[in-house]
């Protein structure tokens, strides 16, 4: 083979060079992007599977089940797999709290009724049922720093839903008043207290809806 033939890039090499260079400078080859996406999808699937396991164990056994070693033994892997997925045990707990908040959001914000008063009662019932169904998850959600971000996300979703039911409810401060009553009763966990709070909130909301209707 001549020196010229040895030095000439083959067609495959030329194709790769064409895909990785541009007037603005080098860019990632499509093959690299595809590999990175596949790797991220695989990592996400592993994290979801580990979270599923922790979710089930928490519901069945309570917070004691969330030892990284116990979870790793149940999953048949090393604790390093959990640490790689969540960083720390706190990271795992926060991920569980976020997932629980999303369950509550789905339960509450997918309801619909043309009557705002009936709608609010249905949302209150959905939130109370979600809290009662998985008490260990409820405790985790309202556990200080662990669930702070998740509860903030829940609050925003509920306020948005209330404002959609009666536009202006958030600006008028009524949506926040309803949320404040709900969140305190939900954190407490008692069915009787929640029912008592909801009776007061129901009267507040019905009066507000009536006034808005009369003014329109």
N, C-alpha and C positions, 0 to 999 in steps of 0.2 A: 504494500500500500504506500502511495506517495505521501510526502509530507503534507502536500495540499489536501489530500483526502483525509488524513488524520486530523487536521486542524479544522476541517469544515464541520459545523454542527449538523447532526442528522435532522430529519424532518420533525421527529417528535420533540427534539430539543428546541427547534425553531418555534413549534407551536406553543410550547410552554412559555418560551421567552415572550411570545406575542401576547399571551394572556396575562403576564405578570408585569408588563411594562406599559407605561402610558406617558404622554407628554408631561403630565404632572408629577411623574415619578413612579416607583414600583408600587404595585398593588397586590393584594393576596390573590392567589390563584383560586378559581372556583372550587377545585378539588379540596383546597384547604378550608374554605368556608363550609363546604358540605361536611367535611370531617368534624369540624368544630361544632356544627349544629347537631350532628349525630351524637357526639360526645356529651353535649349539654343536655340533649333529650334523654340519654341514658342515665346521666347523673340525676336529672329531675325524676325519672321513673324510680330510681333507687330511693331517693329521698321520700317520694310519695309512699312507697311500700313500707319504709321504716316508720313513717308517720302513721300509716294505717295500723301497723302493729301496736305502736304506742297508744293510739286512740282506743283500740279495743281493750288493751290492758288497763288503761286508766278507767274506762267505764266499768270493767269487771272487778278490778281489785283496788282501785283508789290510787292515791299519789305514791304509795310505797312501791308500786309496780314500775315506776318511772326511773328506777336505778339503771344507769347506762349498762352496767354489767348484766343485770337481769334481762334487760331488753336484748342485749347482744346474744346472750345464751338462747333466748327464745327465737331469735332470728337466725341462729346458727352462724354468726359471724363474730368478728372481733369488735371490741369497743371502738377501735379506731375508725371503723366504718361509720358509726354514729357521729363521732367527733368530726369526721371529714364532711358529713352531710349537714350538721347543724352547728359546728364550731364548739359549742359548750352545751351543758345540760340546760342552762338558761335559754339557749337558742332553740332547743327542742321544745321546752315548755312554751315559749313565745309562739312557735309555729303551731302548736296544738291550740293555743288560745286564739290565734288568728283563724284557724280552721273552724273553731266553735262559733266565733263571731259571724263567720260567713253563713253557717247553718241558721243562726238566728235571723240574719238579714234576709236570707231566702224565705224563711218561714213568715216573716212579717211584711216584707215589701212586695211580695207577689200577690197579695190579696187585693181584691177590688170590690167596691160597692158604690153605687151612685149616691147613697146617703152617707155623708161624712161621719155622722154620729154612729151609725151601724158599723161603718168601716173601722173607726177607732176602737170600738169594743172588740172587733174581730182581731185587730192587730195586738191589742192587749192580751187577748186569750192565746194567740200564737206565741207571743214572747213568754208568757207564763208557762205554757206547755213545754216549750223548748228548755226552759230553766229547770222544770221539774223532771223532765225525762232523763237528764244526765247530770245529777247533782255534783259529781266530782268535776265535771267540765265547767259547771257554773262557778264552782269555787276557784278553779284555776283562772277563769276569765276575769274574776274580780279580785285576783291576788296581786294587788299593788302594781309594781313595775312589770311583772310578768305579763299581765293582760292590759296594761295601759294603752298601748297602741291599738290593740284589737277593740277595746271598748270605745276608743275615739272613732274608729272606723264605723262601729255599730251606731254610735250617736249620730254621725254625719248622715248615714243612710236613713235612719229613722226621721231625722229632721227634714231631709229632702222629701221623704214619703209624705209626711204630714203637710208640708208646704204644697205638694202636688194635690193633695186632697182638698185643701182650701188655700189657694194662692194668697200669700201675704201673711200666713200664720207664723212663719219664721220671723219676718220683719216685726210683727206685732208682739213677739216674745211668747206667744202662746205655745208654739211648738217646743221651745226650750223648757217651758214650765211642765209640759206633759212628759218630756223626756226625763227631767229631774225627778219627777215623782216616780216614774217607772224604774229608773236605774237604782234608786235607793231601795225600793221594794224588791227588785230582782236580786240585788246583791244580798239582801237579808235572807231571801230564800223562803220565807214563810208564806203559805197560801192565803192565810187569813189576813195578814198585813197587806198583801198585794191587792186582795179584793177590796179592802177598806180604802186603800189609796186610789184604786181605780174608780170607785164610786164617786169620790171627790173630783177626780179628773174628768170623769164622764159628765158631771154637772157643769164643770168649767167649760169643757169643750162644747157641749150642747148650747150653752148660753152664748158662747162666742160665735158658733155657726149661725144661730138665730139672729144675732145682731148683724152679722155680715150679710145675711139674707135680706134683712129689713133695710139695710143701707144700700143695697144694690138695685 
